[in-house]
């Protein structure tokens, strides 16, 4: 299995450039989709924060855990919620993300976002 030691060096350049082929190659060669490090904690959290739904779907398909905590936004679900991306929030929830994981201020943002989506007058 290919071990990614530094998430920032391995996954960040293809994420920024939206180079899906590089992501697929890294994951096909056994890169761990749950490797942690950097500002976003995990590559799934980074993709969730930057609205890269295709990368989120690929990472989840390859075994990324949506509940891994770390980085600035806590979890991928909290990162997607923070940016207001309903499609990625729904994707992560469908794939089993736990909406009850405690994060600092972002838990409140997740609740606020959920209320706005489901209660229009909020």
N, C-alpha and C positions, 0 to 999 in steps of 0.2 A: 504494500500500500504506500502510495506517495504521501509523505507527511509535509503539510504546509506549516512552516514554523512561524512565519510572519504574515498575518492576514493582510496588513497594510501593503506589503510589497507584492504579494501574490494576487490578491483579488481586487485591490483598489484601482489599478490602472485599467483593467478591462471594464470595471463598473463605470468609471468616469467616461470612458470612450464608448460605452454601450456595445462592447464587443462580445456578443453572445458566443461566438465560436471559441474564444479563449476560455470563457467560463465552462463551456461544455467539455473542452479538452482537459482542463484541470480536474473537473469532476469525474470524467471517464477514466482518468489515470489514477483515481483514488484520493484526490484531495478531500480532506475532511470539511464538509459544508458547515460544521459547527465550530470550526477553529475560532478562537477568540483573540481580540486585540484591537488596538486603535480606538479612534473616537467613537465609532458606532458599536463596538463590542463584538458583533458578528457581521458577516457579509449579508445575512438575511435582514438584519436590522438596517444596514446601510442601504440595501435595495428598497426596503420598505420606506425609509425616510426620503429617498430620492425618486420615488414614484416609478421604480422599474419593475412593473408587474411581471413581465416575461422572465426576468431573473428570479423574482420571488417564486414563481411557479416552478422553474427549473430546480432551484435549490430545495424546495419542498419535495419535489419528485425524487431528488437524490438523497433525501433523508435529513434535511435541515430541521432542527427542532425549533419551532416558533417560540418556545418558552425559555430558551437560553437567555440568561440575564447578564448584562454588562453594558459598558459604554455609556454614552450621554443620555440615551433615551430608555434604558431599562430593558425592554424586550422589543421584538419586531412589531408586535401589535401596538405597543405604546408609541413607537416611532411613527407608524402609519397613522395612528390616531392624532398625534401631535401635528402632522402636516395636513390632516383632514382628508386623507385618501380613502374614501368609502370602499372602493373596489378592493384595495389591498386589505383593509380591515375585514371585509367579508370573506376574502380568500383565506386569510389567516385563521379566522374563526371556524370556517369550514374544515380546515386542516387540523383543528384541535387546539388552537391557541387558547390559553387560559386568561379570560378577561379579569380574573380576580387577583392576579399576581400583583403584589404591592410594589409600586415604584414611588419615588418621592412625589414631586408635583405632577408628574405625568399621569398618575392614576386619576387625579381630578380632571385632567384634560380628556382622558379616555371616557370618563363618565359624561362629561359635558358634550363631547362629540356624539356619543350614543344617544343622549337625550335629544340633541338637535336633529339627528337622523330620524328617530322614531316618534318624536313629538314635535310637529311642525311649529307650534306656537312658542316653543322654548326659546 
